[in-house]
């Protein structure tokens, strides 16, 4: 069996700009039915989604698995929704 070797280049981490985060957070706000009082949550989720390279059209599930601890019920549910959305 062949051993995997580490990539000579570290993964590229996307550092979204403020305008990009604002646009994504607004998308999440509209997606939630314009639910008020979630500004900070939308901002943090938008930032995390952009860093995880989750495009807006794949952001159907709120609080994606990258925001929840592994094995947590919300994490499992979101992962299932993300898989379902990938199939569509």
Buried (B, 14 or more C-beta within 10 A) or exposed (E): EEEEEEEEEEEEEEEBEEEBBBBBBBBBBEBEEEEEEBEEBBBBBBBBBBBEEBEBEEBBBBBBBBBBEEEEEBBEBBBEBBEEEEEE
